[in-house]
Amino acid sequence: MEIGRQTPKIIPPLCLGRFHISEDYGFLLPNPLKELPDHYRPWMEIASNLPQLIQSHQLHAHVNQMPLLDVQFLQGYKEQRLAHLVLSAIAMGYVWQEGETQPKEVLPRNLALPLVEVSRTLGLPPILVHADLVLANWTKRNPEGLLEISNLDTIIAFPGGQSLEGFVLVTVLVEKAAAPGIKALAQAVNALLQSNQDDLLHALQRLRLSIQGITRVLGQMHDYVDPDIFYAVIRIFLSGWQDNPAMPSGLIYEGVSSSPLKYSGGSAAQSSVLHALDEFLGIQHSKESAAFLYRMRDYMPPSHKAFIEEISSVPSLRELAENSGPGQCLTSYNQCVEALAELRSYHIAMVTRYLIIAASKARSQRPNHLPGPPKALEARGTGGTSVLSFLKSVRDKTLAAILKPSGAMQSPP
């Protein structure tokens, strides 16, 4: 069965491998490396002991004594990704070791130079991003075992103990749950290109199931992450130096720039999954939200950003569903949009628990003589947004994308 008009522009089939996306792992880096060559042992020794060094206030001293190492001995993409994880994690610990009231505003050259150089090679910013903390920061305890939380470890950690590990690893599993959906999305795009309605409908069904699976897996956060520990201990190490009142001027990367540079902290908005879904489903966000989301694409591996841009260039699924009238295509499209809106509503509830309620609890329980948990980002996400208003706007625009069959009676105002 054929659908739609043939597009005059010949677009090649969408192939995940071309964008370094795995059919099995999605945007996760498959089987990341855990060790760098011996030349980089000084980096690995510090990174492997980050929680202890931060909590004992010894990280500054260890970093200051670290030799300046050349990144040219890194061989291959996976070594470069591990180096970026290691160096950016050390940088976060270095900046925030003493908390938000005494951040380090200069990153020493022996850390800044290799971090910036490996960042340029990878096309990533010189700060810890989602592609580091999650996509390249997991390993199986038993290589032959399943990809489930009991069989997973982080490679690099921060203070926060089991809650930090749970936060990273549940997010790894969220990315894994998205993999069938990303594969289905590519199949749906190719069905659109080939005007094959049967393949399109099957792909949309798999896409909806994957989005619902993401929501279920995200719920595991409640089992593994304590909201009070996330808010008071973990969050600061994910915070950047753009739109952050604790570091209004930014961070000087010694030997790189004499002026401070500004980069956003890690954020769920840096995950390519939701960007790909928004592009494919034709979700239009508000000007302010869209500007932030587009900026977050510069915090993704360039090949993943290119994949999202490729999706935006293919024939519009939304237009097809809108023009096809009542029927399976419209229904399947709406089911995917509804599942995405439900995921975003669940994320709002989670952020409310882990940020808004946790912040209120921390304020009420703080003894007068103690500085207490961080306040600079109290109502903001680690990426710097006013988090609840941003998430609600994104959710509401997703709901607004649900199509009404042409000719359907509108509800009275």
C-alpha positions as a LaTeX table, in Angstrom:
\begin{tabular}{lrrr}
\hline
Residue & $x$ (\AA) & $y$ (\AA) & $z$ (\AA) \\
\hline
Met1 & 0.00 & 0.00 & 0.00 \\
Glu2 & 1.36 & 3.45 & $-0.89$ \\
Ile3 & 1.01 & 6.68 & 1.03 \\
Gly4 & 1.61 & 10.31 & 0.23 \\
Arg5 & 3.28 & 11.87 & $-2.75$ \\
Gln6 & 6.77 & 10.94 & $-3.72$ \\
Thr7 & 9.26 & 13.57 & $-2.69$ \\
Pro8 & 11.19 & 15.07 & $-5.61$ \\
Lys9 & 14.41 & 15.10 & $-3.58$ \\
Ile10 & 16.13 & 11.74 & $-3.38$ \\
Ile11 & 17.05 & 11.08 & 0.25 \\
Pro12 & 19.13 & 7.99 & 1.10 \\
Pro13 & 17.75 & 5.52 & 3.66 \\
Leu14 & 18.37 & 6.50 & 7.27 \\
Cys15 & 21.06 & 4.19 & 8.66 \\
Leu16 & 21.92 & 4.37 & 12.39 \\
Gly17 & 25.47 & 3.12 & 11.88 \\
Arg18 & 26.27 & 6.16 & 9.77 \\
Phe19 & 25.75 & 8.27 & 12.91 \\
His20 & 27.58 & 5.96 & 15.34 \\
Ile21 & 24.27 & 4.88 & 16.88 \\
Ser22 & 23.92 & 1.24 & 17.93 \\
Glu23 & 20.77 & $-0.77$ & 17.19 \\
Asp24 & 21.30 & $-2.56$ & 20.51 \\
Tyr25 & 22.52 & 0.31 & 22.71 \\
Gly26 & 21.04 & 3.41 & 21.06 \\
Phe27 & 23.09 & 6.51 & 21.90 \\
Leu28 & 25.06 & 4.69 & 24.62 \\
Leu29 & 28.72 & 4.07 & 23.82 \\
Pro30 & 28.83 & 0.27 & 23.47 \\
Asn31 & 31.13 & $-1.33$ & 26.06 \\
Pro32 & 33.13 & 1.76 & 27.09 \\
Leu33 & 36.78 & 1.42 & 28.05 \\
Lys34 & 37.59 & 1.46 & 31.77 \\
Glu35 & 41.33 & 2.14 & 31.58 \\
Leu36 & 43.63 & 4.49 & 29.68 \\
Pro37 & 47.20 & 3.64 & 28.58 \\
Asp38 & 49.79 & 3.68 & 31.35 \\
His39 & 51.03 & 7.12 & 30.23 \\
Tyr40 & 47.80 & 8.56 & 31.66 \\
Arg41 & 47.96 & 6.79 & 35.02 \\
Pro42 & 48.14 & 10.14 & 36.93 \\
Trp43 & 44.71 & 11.05 & 35.52 \\
Met44 & 43.18 & 7.66 & 36.26 \\
Glu45 & 44.53 & 7.55 & 39.83 \\
Ile46 & 42.84 & 10.86 & 40.64 \\
Ala47 & 39.60 & 10.11 & 38.77 \\
Ser48 & 39.25 & 6.68 & 40.37 \\
Asn49 & 39.39 & 8.26 & 43.83 \\
Leu50 & 37.30 & 11.37 & 43.23 \\
Pro51 & 34.73 & 10.82 & 46.03 \\
Gln52 & 37.43 & 10.31 & 48.67 \\
Leu53 & 39.62 & 13.17 & 47.42 \\
Ile54 & 36.70 & 15.60 & 47.32 \\
Gln55 & 35.33 & 14.64 & 50.72 \\
Ser56 & 38.78 & 14.86 & 52.34 \\
His57 & 39.41 & 18.23 & 50.61 \\
Gln58 & 42.57 & 16.85 & 48.99 \\
Leu59 & 41.59 & 17.04 & 45.30 \\
His60 & 43.02 & 20.53 & 44.75 \\
Ala61 & 46.43 & 19.45 & 46.01 \\
His62 & 46.47 & 16.29 & 43.87 \\
Val63 & 45.43 & 18.15 & 40.72 \\
Asn64 & 48.00 & 20.89 & 41.29 \\
Gln65 & 50.74 & 18.22 & 41.42 \\
Met66 & 49.45 & 16.39 & 38.33 \\
Pro67 & 51.86 & 16.36 & 35.35 \\
Leu68 & 50.84 & 18.06 & 32.10 \\
Leu69 & 50.23 & 15.14 & 29.75 \\
Asp70 & 49.91 & 15.21 & 25.96 \\
Val71 & 46.68 & 13.78 & 24.56 \\
Gln72 & 48.39 & 12.69 & 21.33 \\
Phe73 & 49.05 & 9.23 & 22.82 \\
Leu74 & 45.33 & 8.50 & 23.05 \\
Gln75 & 44.52 & 5.89 & 20.44 \\
Gly76 & 41.06 & 5.73 & 18.98 \\
Tyr77 & 37.64 & 7.07 & 19.77 \\
Lys78 & 36.93 & 5.08 & 22.94 \\
Glu79 & 40.18 & 6.20 & 24.59 \\
Gln80 & 39.32 & 9.79 & 23.73 \\
Arg81 & 35.83 & 9.42 & 25.21 \\
Leu82 & 37.25 & 7.94 & 28.44 \\
Ala83 & 39.82 & 10.74 & 28.62 \\
His84 & 37.03 & 13.32 & 28.26 \\
Leu85 & 35.02 & 11.62 & 31.02 \\
Val86 & 38.06 & 11.44 & 33.31 \\
Leu87 & 39.28 & 15.02 & 32.75 \\
Ser88 & 35.86 & 16.67 & 32.86 \\
Ala89 & 34.93 & 14.76 & 36.03 \\
Ile90 & 38.17 & 15.89 & 37.68 \\
Ala91 & 37.36 & 19.46 & 36.58 \\
Met92 & 33.89 & 19.33 & 38.18 \\
Gly93 & 35.37 & 18.05 & 41.41 \\
Tyr94 & 38.12 & 20.68 & 41.32 \\
Val95 & 35.72 & 23.58 & 40.80 \\
Trp96 & 33.13 & 22.48 & 43.38 \\
Gln97 & 35.25 & 20.72 & 46.05 \\
Glu98 & 34.51 & 23.47 & 48.60 \\
Gly99 & 30.90 & 23.94 & 47.58 \\
Glu100 & 29.08 & 26.76 & 45.82 \\
Thr101 & 30.32 & 29.46 & 48.21 \\
Gln102 & 34.01 & 28.88 & 47.35 \\
Pro103 & 34.18 & 27.62 & 43.76 \\
Lys104 & 37.54 & 27.59 & 42.03 \\
Glu105 & 37.36 & 30.14 & 39.22 \\
Val106 & 40.58 & 29.07 & 37.47 \\
Leu107 & 41.20 & 25.58 & 36.11 \\
Pro108 & 44.98 & 24.94 & 36.19 \\
Arg109 & 46.73 & 24.48 & 32.85 \\
Asn110 & 47.80 & 20.87 & 33.55 \\
Leu111 & 44.06 & 20.02 & 33.59 \\
Ala112 & 42.66 & 22.73 & 31.31 \\
Leu113 & 44.95 & 22.15 & 28.32 \\
Pro114 & 44.39 & 18.39 & 27.83 \\
Leu115 & 40.66 & 18.76 & 28.59 \\
Val116 & 40.24 & 21.45 & 25.94 \\
Glu117 & 42.38 & 19.56 & 23.42 \\
Val118 & 40.50 & 16.26 & 23.72 \\
Ser119 & 37.24 & 18.23 & 23.68 \\
Arg120 & 38.17 & 19.82 & 20.37 \\
Thr121 & 39.05 & 16.42 & 18.92 \\
Leu122 & 35.68 & 14.98 & 19.95 \\
Gly123 & 33.61 & 18.08 & 19.15 \\
Leu124 & 32.41 & 18.30 & 22.76 \\
Pro125 & 32.63 & 21.24 & 25.19 \\
Pro126 & 35.31 & 21.15 & 27.93 \\
Ile127 & 32.88 & 20.30 & 30.74 \\
Leu128 & 31.18 & 17.14 & 31.99 \\
Val129 & 28.22 & 16.40 & 29.71 \\
His130 & 25.53 & 13.72 & 29.50 \\
Ala131 & 27.67 & 11.91 & 26.91 \\
Asp132 & 30.35 & 11.54 & 29.62 \\
Leu133 & 28.46 & 10.98 & 32.86 \\
Val134 & 25.97 & 8.51 & 31.34 \\
Leu135 & 26.72 & 7.38 & 27.79 \\
Ala136 & 30.39 & 6.50 & 28.41 \\
Asn137 & 30.31 & 5.82 & 32.16 \\
Trp138 & 29.01 & 2.27 & 32.53 \\
Thr139 & 30.48 & $-1.20$ & 32.62 \\
Lys140 & 29.10 & $-4.68$ & 33.17 \\
Arg141 & 30.31 & $-6.56$ & 36.23 \\
Asn142 & 29.81 & $-9.81$ & 34.35 \\
Pro143 & 30.52 & $-9.15$ & 30.65 \\
Glu144 & 28.28 & $-12.07$ & 29.69 \\
Gly145 & 25.42 & $-10.91$ & 31.94 \\
Leu146 & 22.40 & $-8.77$ & 31.16 \\
Leu147 & 22.35 & $-4.99$ & 30.98 \\
Glu148 & 20.48 & $-4.50$ & 34.25 \\
Ile149 & 21.30 & $-2.44$ & 37.30 \\
Ser150 & 22.48 & $-5.38$ & 39.44 \\
Asn151 & 25.11 & $-6.14$ & 36.78 \\
Leu152 & 26.27 & $-2.56$ & 36.20 \\
Asp153 & 28.92 & $-0.28$ & 37.69 \\
Thr154 & 29.96 & 3.28 & 36.99 \\
Ile155 & 33.53 & 3.84 & 35.77 \\
Ile156 & 33.95 & 7.28 & 37.42 \\
Ala157 & 31.94 & 8.48 & 40.43 \\
Phe158 & 31.36 & 11.55 & 42.60 \\
Pro159 & 30.34 & 11.82 & 46.25 \\
Gly160 & 26.87 & 10.43 & 46.84 \\
Gly161 & 27.56 & 6.72 & 47.25 \\
Gln162 & 24.78 & 4.40 & 46.12 \\
Ser163 & 22.51 & 7.30 & 45.18 \\
Leu164 & 25.12 & 8.69 & 42.77 \\
Glu165 & 25.64 & 5.25 & 41.27 \\
Gly166 & 21.88 & 4.74 & 41.02 \\
Phe167 & 21.36 & 8.11 & 39.34 \\
Val168 & 23.92 & 7.34 & 36.63 \\
Leu169 & 22.96 & 3.70 & 36.08 \\
Val170 & 19.20 & 4.21 & 35.96 \\
Thr171 & 19.85 & 6.90 & 33.35 \\
Val172 & 22.00 & 4.38 & 31.45 \\
Leu173 & 19.03 & 2.00 & 31.49 \\
Val174 & 16.73 & 4.80 & 30.29 \\
Glu175 & 19.04 & 5.27 & 27.29 \\
Lys176 & 19.03 & 1.51 & 26.71 \\
Ala177 & 15.22 & 1.45 & 26.88 \\
Ala178 & 15.21 & 4.10 & 24.15 \\
Ala179 & 17.29 & 1.96 & 21.77 \\
Pro180 & 14.34 & 0.02 & 20.26 \\
Gly181 & 12.54 & 3.33 & 19.79 \\
Ile182 & 15.47 & 4.92 & 17.96 \\
Lys183 & 15.65 & 1.85 & 15.73 \\
Ala184 & 11.89 & 2.06 & 15.12 \\
Leu185 & 12.20 & 5.78 & 14.40 \\
Ala186 & 14.77 & 5.06 & 11.68 \\
Gln187 & 12.50 & 2.34 & 10.25 \\
Ala188 & 9.57 & 4.76 & 10.26 \\
Val189 & 11.61 & 7.39 & 8.43 \\
Asn190 & 12.54 & 4.84 & 5.78 \\
Ala191 & 8.91 & 3.78 & 5.49 \\
Leu192 & 8.02 & 7.43 & 4.88 \\
Leu193 & 10.72 & 7.71 & 2.23 \\
Gln194 & 9.41 & 4.55 & 0.53 \\
Ser195 & 5.73 & 5.48 & 0.98 \\
Asn196 & 5.10 & 2.17 & 2.76 \\
Gln197 & 2.16 & 2.57 & 5.15 \\
Asp198 & 2.26 & $-0.95$ & 6.61 \\
Asp199 & 5.92 & $-0.60$ & 7.62 \\
Leu200 & 5.23 & 2.88 & 8.96 \\
Leu201 & 2.37 & 1.74 & 11.21 \\
His202 & 4.39 & $-1.18$ & 12.59 \\
Ala203 & 7.34 & 1.13 & 13.29 \\
Leu204 & 5.11 & 3.67 & 15.05 \\
Gln205 & 3.72 & 0.93 & 17.29 \\
Arg206 & 7.25 & $-0.09$ & 18.30 \\
Leu207 & 8.14 & 3.56 & 18.87 \\
Arg208 & 5.18 & 4.06 & 21.23 \\
Leu209 & 6.06 & 0.94 & 23.20 \\
Ser210 & 9.65 & 2.13 & 23.57 \\
Ile211 & 8.58 & 5.57 & 24.86 \\
Gln212 & 6.33 & 3.86 & 27.41 \\
Gly213 & 9.27 & 1.62 & 28.34 \\
Ile214 & 11.45 & 4.68 & 28.97 \\
Thr215 & 8.86 & 6.00 & 31.44 \\
Arg216 & 8.76 & 2.69 & 33.30 \\
Val217 & 12.54 & 2.48 & 33.57 \\
Leu218 & 12.76 & 6.10 & 34.74 \\
Gly219 & 10.58 & 5.05 & 37.67 \\
Gln220 & 13.50 & 2.97 & 39.01 \\
Met221 & 15.09 & 6.27 & 40.07 \\
His222 & 12.83 & 6.18 & 43.15 \\
Asp223 & 14.29 & 2.80 & 44.16 \\
Tyr224 & 17.95 & 3.76 & 43.86 \\
Val225 & 18.32 & 7.51 & 44.44 \\
Asp226 & 17.64 & 9.30 & 47.74 \\
Pro227 & 16.19 & 12.78 & 46.96 \\
Asp228 & 17.99 & 14.43 & 49.89 \\
Ile229 & 21.38 & 13.04 & 48.84 \\
Phe230 & 20.76 & 13.96 & 45.21 \\
Tyr231 & 19.87 & 17.53 & 46.11 \\
Ala232 & 22.42 & 18.23 & 48.85 \\
Val233 & 25.42 & 16.17 & 47.67 \\
Ile234 & 25.28 & 15.10 & 44.02 \\
Arg235 & 23.71 & 18.02 & 42.22 \\
Ile236 & 26.53 & 20.52 & 42.57 \\
Phe237 & 28.98 & 18.27 & 40.71 \\
Leu238 & 26.67 & 18.34 & 37.68 \\
Ser239 & 26.47 & 22.16 & 37.73 \\
Gly240 & 28.22 & 24.29 & 35.16 \\
Trp241 & 29.36 & 27.90 & 34.88 \\
Gln242 & 26.74 & 29.39 & 32.62 \\
Asp243 & 23.48 & 30.80 & 34.01 \\
Asn244 & 24.76 & 29.83 & 37.47 \\
Pro245 & 24.62 & 32.59 & 40.11 \\
Ala246 & 27.41 & 30.84 & 42.04 \\
Met247 & 29.81 & 31.46 & 39.10 \\
Pro248 & 28.41 & 34.46 & 37.25 \\
Ser249 & 31.65 & 35.22 & 35.39 \\
Gly250 & 32.40 & 31.67 & 34.20 \\
Leu251 & 35.64 & 29.69 & 34.51 \\
Ile252 & 39.14 & 30.58 & 33.33 \\
Tyr253 & 40.81 & 27.68 & 31.54 \\
Glu254 & 44.47 & 28.49 & 32.26 \\
Gly255 & 46.67 & 28.41 & 29.17 \\
Val256 & 43.60 & 28.41 & 26.92 \\
Ser257 & 41.91 & 31.76 & 27.47 \\
Ser258 & 42.65 & 34.72 & 29.71 \\
Ser259 & 38.93 & 35.49 & 29.81 \\
Pro260 & 36.43 & 33.23 & 31.61 \\
Leu261 & 34.48 & 30.75 & 29.49 \\
Lys262 & 30.88 & 29.75 & 30.16 \\
Tyr263 & 29.43 & 26.27 & 29.74 \\
Ser264 & 26.18 & 24.74 & 30.97 \\
Gly265 & 26.20 & 21.82 & 33.37 \\
Gly266 & 24.94 & 18.34 & 32.63 \\
Ser267 & 21.25 & 18.13 & 31.78 \\
Ala268 & 18.70 & 15.61 & 30.57 \\
Ala269 & 18.24 & 18.08 & 27.70 \\
Gln270 & 21.63 & 16.88 & 26.42 \\
Ser271 & 20.21 & 13.41 & 25.77 \\
Ser272 & 19.66 & 12.95 & 22.03 \\
Val273 & 16.62 & 10.73 & 22.60 \\
Leu274 & 14.01 & 13.43 & 23.22 \\
His275 & 15.46 & 15.70 & 20.53 \\
Ala276 & 15.12 & 12.90 & 17.98 \\
Leu277 & 11.53 & 12.22 & 19.05 \\
Asp278 & 10.60 & 15.90 & 18.91 \\
Glu279 & 12.02 & 16.28 & 15.39 \\
Phe280 & 10.36 & 13.12 & 14.11 \\
Leu281 & 6.95 & 13.92 & 15.64 \\
Gly282 & 7.11 & 17.60 & 14.66 \\
Ile283 & 6.83 & 19.01 & 18.20 \\
Gln284 & 7.22 & 22.80 & 18.14 \\
His285 & 8.47 & 24.30 & 21.40 \\
Ser286 & 8.26 & 27.89 & 22.60 \\
Lys287 & 10.95 & 30.28 & 21.44 \\
Glu288 & 12.74 & 30.30 & 24.80 \\
Ser289 & 12.60 & 26.52 & 25.31 \\
Ala290 & 13.63 & 25.84 & 21.72 \\
Ala291 & 16.64 & 28.16 & 22.05 \\
Phe292 & 17.88 & 26.26 & 25.12 \\
Leu293 & 17.25 & 22.86 & 23.51 \\
Tyr294 & 19.10 & 23.85 & 20.33 \\
Arg295 & 22.04 & 25.06 & 22.44 \\
Met296 & 22.11 & 21.71 & 24.23 \\
Arg297 & 22.72 & 19.98 & 20.88 \\
Asp298 & 26.23 & 21.46 & 20.98 \\
Tyr299 & 26.79 & 19.33 & 24.11 \\
Met300 & 26.15 & 16.08 & 22.21 \\
Pro301 & 28.59 & 13.99 & 20.17 \\
Pro302 & 28.54 & 15.64 & 16.71 \\
Ser303 & 27.35 & 12.46 & 14.98 \\
His304 & 24.30 & 12.31 & 17.27 \\
Lys305 & 23.53 & 15.97 & 16.59 \\
Ala306 & 23.82 & 15.22 & 12.86 \\
Phe307 & 21.30 & 12.38 & 13.24 \\
Ile308 & 18.76 & 14.75 & 14.79 \\
Glu309 & 19.33 & 17.26 & 11.99 \\
Glu310 & 18.90 & 14.49 & 9.40 \\
Ile311 & 15.48 & 13.62 & 10.86 \\
Ser312 & 14.38 & 17.23 & 10.44 \\
Ser313 & 15.10 & 17.02 & 6.68 \\
Val314 & 12.89 & 14.02 & 5.87 \\
Pro315 & 9.19 & 14.15 & 4.86 \\
Ser316 & 6.99 & 15.23 & 7.76 \\
Leu317 & 5.16 & 12.46 & 9.62 \\
Arg318 & 2.95 & 15.07 & 11.26 \\
Glu319 & 1.84 & 16.52 & 7.92 \\
Leu320 & 1.11 & 13.05 & 6.61 \\
Ala321 & $-0.98$ & 12.19 & 9.68 \\
Glu322 & $-2.78$ & 15.53 & 9.47 \\
Asn323 & $-3.56$ & 15.18 & 5.77 \\
Ser324 & $-4.55$ & 11.51 & 5.90 \\
Gly325 & $-7.70$ & 12.22 & 7.93 \\
Pro326 & $-9.16$ & 9.86 & 10.53 \\
Gly327 & $-7.52$ & 6.45 & 10.39 \\
Gln328 & $-4.60$ & 4.35 & 11.52 \\
Cys329 & $-1.87$ & 6.85 & 10.65 \\
Leu330 & $-3.48$ & 9.67 & 12.66 \\
Thr331 & $-4.20$ & 7.33 & 15.57 \\
Ser332 & $-0.66$ & 5.90 & 15.62 \\
Tyr333 & 0.87 & 9.37 & 15.44 \\
Asn334 & $-1.28$ & 10.62 & 18.33 \\
Gln335 & $-0.46$ & 7.56 & 20.44 \\
Cys336 & 3.27 & 8.32 & 20.10 \\
Val337 & 2.74 & 11.98 & 21.01 \\
Glu338 & 0.58 & 11.02 & 24.01 \\
Ala339 & 3.24 & 8.59 & 25.24 \\
Leu340 & 5.87 & 11.33 & 24.94 \\
Ala341 & 3.66 & 13.76 & 26.88 \\
Glu342 & 3.17 & 11.13 & 29.61 \\
Leu343 & 6.95 & 10.67 & 29.82 \\
Arg344 & 7.39 & 14.43 & 30.22 \\
Ser345 & 4.67 & 14.62 & 32.88 \\
Tyr346 & 6.42 & 11.85 & 34.80 \\
His347 & 9.71 & 13.71 & 34.51 \\
Ile348 & 8.04 & 16.82 & 35.99 \\
Ala349 & 6.80 & 14.78 & 38.95 \\
Met350 & 10.30 & 13.39 & 39.45 \\
Val351 & 11.98 & 16.81 & 39.30 \\
Thr352 & 9.40 & 18.10 & 41.78 \\
Arg353 & 10.40 & 15.38 & 44.24 \\
Tyr354 & 14.15 & 15.52 & 43.70 \\
Leu355 & 14.52 & 19.30 & 43.44 \\
Ile356 & 11.57 & 21.38 & 44.63 \\
Ile357 & 10.48 & 19.26 & 47.61 \\
Ala358 & 14.09 & 18.36 & 48.50 \\
Ala359 & 15.06 & 22.06 & 48.45 \\
Ser360 & 12.17 & 22.97 & 50.73 \\
Lys361 & 13.06 & 20.15 & 53.11 \\
Ala362 & 16.73 & 21.19 & 53.17 \\
Arg363 & 15.81 & 24.79 & 54.03 \\
Ser364 & 13.51 & 23.80 & 56.87 \\
Gln365 & 15.93 & 21.30 & 58.39 \\
Arg366 & 19.15 & 23.33 & 58.09 \\
Pro367 & 20.69 & 24.25 & 61.46 \\
Asn368 & 21.41 & 27.96 & 61.73 \\
His369 & 25.15 & 27.49 & 62.23 \\
Leu370 & 25.65 & 25.41 & 59.06 \\
Pro371 & 25.87 & 26.72 & 55.48 \\
Gly372 & 23.53 & 23.98 & 54.24 \\
Pro373 & 23.09 & 22.60 & 50.73 \\
Pro374 & 23.58 & 24.69 & 47.58 \\
Lys375 & 21.15 & 27.58 & 47.09 \\
Ala376 & 22.37 & 29.18 & 43.85 \\
Leu377 & 20.53 & 26.66 & 41.68 \\
Glu378 & 17.67 & 26.05 & 44.09 \\
Ala379 & 14.94 & 26.44 & 41.45 \\
Arg380 & 17.13 & 25.79 & 38.44 \\
Gly381 & 18.25 & 22.66 & 36.64 \\
Thr382 & 21.94 & 21.82 & 36.43 \\
Gly383 & 21.80 & 23.09 & 32.84 \\
Gly384 & 20.78 & 26.51 & 34.19 \\
Thr385 & 17.10 & 26.66 & 33.22 \\
Ser386 & 14.20 & 27.62 & 35.47 \\
Val387 & 13.50 & 23.95 & 35.57 \\
Leu388 & 9.79 & 23.52 & 36.31 \\
Ser389 & 8.58 & 26.26 & 33.97 \\
Phe390 & 10.83 & 24.87 & 31.23 \\
Leu391 & 9.65 & 21.27 & 31.69 \\
Lys392 & 5.98 & 22.29 & 31.87 \\
Ser393 & 6.31 & 24.36 & 28.70 \\
Val394 & 7.93 & 21.45 & 26.88 \\
Arg395 & 5.23 & 19.04 & 28.12 \\
Asp396 & 2.39 & 21.41 & 27.23 \\
Lys397 & 3.73 & 21.95 & 23.70 \\
Thr398 & 3.91 & 18.17 & 23.32 \\
Leu399 & 0.26 & 17.83 & 24.35 \\
Ala400 & $-0.66$ & 20.63 & 21.95 \\
Ala401 & 0.78 & 18.57 & 19.08 \\
Ile402 & $-1.96$ & 15.92 & 19.39 \\
Leu403 & $-3.97$ & 16.10 & 16.18 \\
Lys404 & $-7.74$ & 16.28 & 16.04 \\
Pro405 & $-9.35$ & 14.48 & 13.08 \\
Ser406 & $-10.38$ & 17.00 & 10.41 \\
Gly407 & $-14.00$ & 17.91 & 10.82 \\
Ala408 & $-14.06$ & 16.92 & 14.50 \\
Met409 & $-16.16$ & 19.18 & 16.66 \\
Gln410 & $-14.10$ & 21.54 & 18.79 \\
Ser411 & $-14.79$ & 21.74 & 22.51 \\
Pro412 & $-16.55$ & 24.96 & 23.57 \\
Pro413 & $-14.23$ & 27.52 & 25.18 \\
\hline
\end{tabular}
